[in-house]
């Protein structure tokens, strides 16, 4: 069945996480801190059900 095939998540490219920039104060200096956030499309797994046809 086509739903039994797992494909890489298009949102995170199979990583399961993606970077998110946040405003932070580090050592008294305003900076941009990059944190890693779980992908909401694949719930951090990196793969999704179904087949993705070639574009």
MODELLER restraints for C-alpha pairs under 7 A, 6 or more apart:
rsr = mdl.restraints
at = mdl.atoms
rsr.add(forms.Gaussian(group=physical.xy_distance, feature=features.Distance(at['CA:2:A'], at['CA:50:A']), mean=5.75, stdev=0.5))
rsr.add(forms.Gaussian(group=physical.xy_distance, feature=features.Distance(at['CA:2:A'], at['CA:51:A']), mean=6.28, stdev=0.5))
rsr.add(forms.Gaussian(group=physical.xy_distance, feature=features.Distance(at['CA:3:A'], at['CA:49:A']), mean=5.69, stdev=0.5))
rsr.add(forms.Gaussian(group=physical.xy_distance, feature=features.Distance(at['CA:3:A'], at['CA:50:A']), mean=4.45, stdev=0.5))
rsr.add(forms.Gaussian(group=physical.xy_distance, feature=features.Distance(at['CA:4:A'], at['CA:49:A']), mean=6.62, stdev=0.5))
rsr.add(forms.Gaussian(group=physical.xy_distance, feature=features.Distance(at['CA:4:A'], at['CA:50:A']), mean=6.60, stdev=0.5))
rsr.add(forms.Gaussian(group=physical.xy_distance, feature=features.Distance(at['CA:5:A'], at['CA:49:A']), mean=5.99, stdev=0.5))
rsr.add(forms.Gaussian(group=physical.xy_distance, feature=features.Distance(at['CA:5:A'], at['CA:50:A']), mean=5.30, stdev=0.5))
rsr.add(forms.Gaussian(group=physical.xy_distance, feature=features.Distance(at['CA:5:A'], at['CA:51:A']), mean=6.09, stdev=0.5))
rsr.add(forms.Gaussian(group=physical.xy_distance, feature=features.Distance(at['CA:6:A'], at['CA:47:A']), mean=6.07, stdev=0.5))
rsr.add(forms.Gaussian(group=physical.xy_distance, feature=features.Distance(at['CA:6:A'], at['CA:48:A']), mean=5.45, stdev=0.5))
rsr.add(forms.Gaussian(group=physical.xy_distance, feature=features.Distance(at['CA:6:A'], at['CA:49:A']), mean=4.60, stdev=0.5))
rsr.add(forms.Gaussian(group=physical.xy_distance, feature=features.Distance(at['CA:6:A'], at['CA:50:A']), mean=5.73, stdev=0.5))
rsr.add(forms.Gaussian(group=physical.xy_distance, feature=features.Distance(at['CA:6:A'], at['CA:51:A']), mean=6.87, stdev=0.5))
rsr.add(forms.Gaussian(group=physical.xy_distance, feature=features.Distance(at['CA:7:A'], at['CA:47:A']), mean=5.45, stdev=0.5))
rsr.add(forms.Gaussian(group=physical.xy_distance, feature=features.Distance(at['CA:7:A'], at['CA:48:A']), mean=5.44, stdev=0.5))
rsr.add(forms.Gaussian(group=physical.xy_distance, feature=features.Distance(at['CA:7:A'], at['CA:49:A']), mean=6.33, stdev=0.5))
rsr.add(forms.Gaussian(group=physical.xy_distance, feature=features.Distance(at['CA:7:A'], at['CA:50:A']), mean=6.56, stdev=0.5))
rsr.add(forms.Gaussian(group=physical.xy_distance, feature=features.Distance(at['CA:7:A'], at['CA:51:A']), mean=6.21, stdev=0.5))
rsr.add(forms.Gaussian(group=physical.xy_distance, feature=features.Distance(at['CA:7:A'], at['CA:52:A']), mean=6.99, stdev=0.5))
rsr.add(forms.Gaussian(group=physical.xy_distance, feature=features.Distance(at['CA:8:A'], at['CA:14:A']), mean=4.90, stdev=0.5))
rsr.add(forms.Gaussian(group=physical.xy_distance, feature=features.Distance(at['CA:8:A'], at['CA:46:A']), mean=6.08, stdev=0.5))
rsr.add(forms.Gaussian(group=physical.xy_distance, feature=features.Distance(at['CA:8:A'], at['CA:47:A']), mean=4.48, stdev=0.5))
rsr.add(forms.Gaussian(group=physical.xy_distance, feature=features.Distance(at['CA:8:A'], at['CA:48:A']), mean=6.20, stdev=0.5))
rsr.add(forms.Gaussian(group=physical.xy_distance, feature=features.Distance(at['CA:9:A'], at['CA:42:A']), mean=6.36, stdev=0.5))
rsr.add(forms.Gaussian(group=physical.xy_distance, feature=features.Distance(at['CA:9:A'], at['CA:46:A']), mean=5.43, stdev=0.5))
rsr.add(forms.Gaussian(group=physical.xy_distance, feature=features.Distance(at['CA:9:A'], at['CA:47:A']), mean=4.89, stdev=0.5))
rsr.add(forms.Gaussian(group=physical.xy_distance, feature=features.Distance(at['CA:9:A'], at['CA:48:A']), mean=5.58, stdev=0.5))
rsr.add(forms.Gaussian(group=physical.xy_distance, feature=features.Distance(at['CA:11:A'], at['CA:41:A']), mean=6.77, stdev=0.5))
rsr.add(forms.Gaussian(group=physical.xy_distance, feature=features.Distance(at['CA:12:A'], at['CA:18:A']), mean=5.93, stdev=0.5))
rsr.add(forms.Gaussian(group=physical.xy_distance, feature=features.Distance(at['CA:12:A'], at['CA:39:A']), mean=6.42, stdev=0.5))
rsr.add(forms.Gaussian(group=physical.xy_distance, feature=features.Distance(at['CA:12:A'], at['CA:46:A']), mean=6.87, stdev=0.5))
rsr.add(forms.Gaussian(group=physical.xy_distance, feature=features.Distance(at['CA:14:A'], at['CA:46:A']), mean=3.97, stdev=0.5))
rsr.add(forms.Gaussian(group=physical.xy_distance, feature=features.Distance(at['CA:14:A'], at['CA:47:A']), mean=5.97, stdev=0.5))
rsr.add(forms.Gaussian(group=physical.xy_distance, feature=features.Distance(at['CA:15:A'], at['CA:46:A']), mean=5.20, stdev=0.5))
rsr.add(forms.Gaussian(group=physical.xy_distance, feature=features.Distance(at['CA:16:A'], at['CA:38:A']), mean=6.08, stdev=0.5))
rsr.add(forms.Gaussian(group=physical.xy_distance, feature=features.Distance(at['CA:16:A'], at['CA:39:A']), mean=5.48, stdev=0.5))
rsr.add(forms.Gaussian(group=physical.xy_distance, feature=features.Distance(at['CA:16:A'], at['CA:42:A']), mean=6.87, stdev=0.5))
rsr.add(forms.Gaussian(group=physical.xy_distance, feature=features.Distance(at['CA:16:A'], at['CA:44:A']), mean=4.01, stdev=0.5))
rsr.add(forms.Gaussian(group=physical.xy_distance, feature=features.Distance(at['CA:16:A'], at['CA:45:A']), mean=5.00, stdev=0.5))
rsr.add(forms.Gaussian(group=physical.xy_distance, feature=features.Distance(at['CA:16:A'], at['CA:46:A']), mean=4.02, stdev=0.5))
rsr.add(forms.Gaussian(group=physical.xy_distance, feature=features.Distance(at['CA:17:A'], at['CA:36:A']), mean=6.16, stdev=0.5))
rsr.add(forms.Gaussian(group=physical.xy_distance, feature=features.Distance(at['CA:17:A'], at['CA:37:A']), mean=5.35, stdev=0.5))
rsr.add(forms.Gaussian(group=physical.xy_distance, feature=features.Distance(at['CA:17:A'], at['CA:38:A']), mean=4.36, stdev=0.5))
rsr.add(forms.Gaussian(group=physical.xy_distance, feature=features.Distance(at['CA:17:A'], at['CA:39:A']), mean=4.95, stdev=0.5))
rsr.add(forms.Gaussian(group=physical.xy_distance, feature=features.Distance(at['CA:17:A'], at['CA:44:A']), mean=5.92, stdev=0.5))
rsr.add(forms.Gaussian(group=physical.xy_distance, feature=features.Distance(at['CA:18:A'], at['CA:36:A']), mean=5.57, stdev=0.5))
rsr.add(forms.Gaussian(group=physical.xy_distance, feature=features.Distance(at['CA:18:A'], at['CA:37:A']), mean=5.51, stdev=0.5))
rsr.add(forms.Gaussian(group=physical.xy_distance, feature=features.Distance(at['CA:18:A'], at['CA:38:A']), mean=6.57, stdev=0.5))
rsr.add(forms.Gaussian(group=physical.xy_distance, feature=features.Distance(at['CA:18:A'], at['CA:39:A']), mean=6.39, stdev=0.5))
rsr.add(forms.Gaussian(group=physical.xy_distance, feature=features.Distance(at['CA:19:A'], at['CA:34:A']), mean=6.20, stdev=0.5))
rsr.add(forms.Gaussian(group=physical.xy_distance, feature=features.Distance(at['CA:19:A'], at['CA:35:A']), mean=5.63, stdev=0.5))
rsr.add(forms.Gaussian(group=physical.xy_distance, feature=features.Distance(at['CA:19:A'], at['CA:36:A']), mean=4.63, stdev=0.5))
rsr.add(forms.Gaussian(group=physical.xy_distance, feature=features.Distance(at['CA:19:A'], at['CA:37:A']), mean=6.15, stdev=0.5))
rsr.add(forms.Gaussian(group=physical.xy_distance, feature=features.Distance(at['CA:20:A'], at['CA:34:A']), mean=5.60, stdev=0.5))
rsr.add(forms.Gaussian(group=physical.xy_distance, feature=features.Distance(at['CA:20:A'], at['CA:35:A']), mean=5.37, stdev=0.5))
rsr.add(forms.Gaussian(group=physical.xy_distance, feature=features.Distance(at['CA:20:A'], at['CA:36:A']), mean=6.16, stdev=0.5))
rsr.add(forms.Gaussian(group=physical.xy_distance, feature=features.Distance(at['CA:20:A'], at['CA:37:A']), mean=6.62, stdev=0.5))
rsr.add(forms.Gaussian(group=physical.xy_distance, feature=features.Distance(at['CA:21:A'], at['CA:32:A']), mean=6.29, stdev=0.5))
rsr.add(forms.Gaussian(group=physical.xy_distance, feature=features.Distance(at['CA:21:A'], at['CA:33:A']), mean=5.77, stdev=0.5))
rsr.add(forms.Gaussian(group=physical.xy_distance, feature=features.Distance(at['CA:21:A'], at['CA:34:A']), mean=4.60, stdev=0.5))
rsr.add(forms.Gaussian(group=physical.xy_distance, feature=features.Distance(at['CA:21:A'], at['CA:35:A']), mean=6.41, stdev=0.5))
rsr.add(forms.Gaussian(group=physical.xy_distance, feature=features.Distance(at['CA:22:A'], at['CA:32:A']), mean=5.63, stdev=0.5))
rsr.add(forms.Gaussian(group=physical.xy_distance, feature=features.Distance(at['CA:22:A'], at['CA:33:A']), mean=5.22, stdev=0.5))
rsr.add(forms.Gaussian(group=physical.xy_distance, feature=features.Distance(at['CA:22:A'], at['CA:34:A']), mean=6.17, stdev=0.5))
rsr.add(forms.Gaussian(group=physical.xy_distance, feature=features.Distance(at['CA:23:A'], at['CA:31:A']), mean=6.17, stdev=0.5))
rsr.add(forms.Gaussian(group=physical.xy_distance, feature=features.Distance(at['CA:23:A'], at['CA:32:A']), mean=4.81, stdev=0.5))
rsr.add(forms.Gaussian(group=physical.xy_distance, feature=features.Distance(at['CA:23:A'], at['CA:33:A']), mean=6.17, stdev=0.5))
rsr.add(forms.Gaussian(group=physical.xy_distance, feature=features.Distance(at['CA:24:A'], at['CA:30:A']), mean=5.87, stdev=0.5))
rsr.add(forms.Gaussian(group=physical.xy_distance, feature=features.Distance(at['CA:24:A'], at['CA:31:A']), mean=5.40, stdev=0.5))
rsr.add(forms.Gaussian(group=physical.xy_distance, feature=features.Distance(at['CA:24:A'], at['CA:32:A']), mean=5.74, stdev=0.5))
rsr.add(forms.Gaussian(group=physical.xy_distance, feature=features.Distance(at['CA:24:A'], at['CA:33:A']), mean=5.95, stdev=0.5))
rsr.add(forms.Gaussian(group=physical.xy_distance, feature=features.Distance(at['CA:25:A'], at['CA:31:A']), mean=5.86, stdev=0.5))
rsr.add(forms.Gaussian(group=physical.xy_distance, feature=features.Distance(at['CA:38:A'], at['CA:44:A']), mean=4.91, stdev=0.5))
rsr.add(forms.Gaussian(group=physical.xy_distance, feature=features.Distance(at['CA:42:A'], at['CA:48:A']), mean=5.87, stdev=0.5))
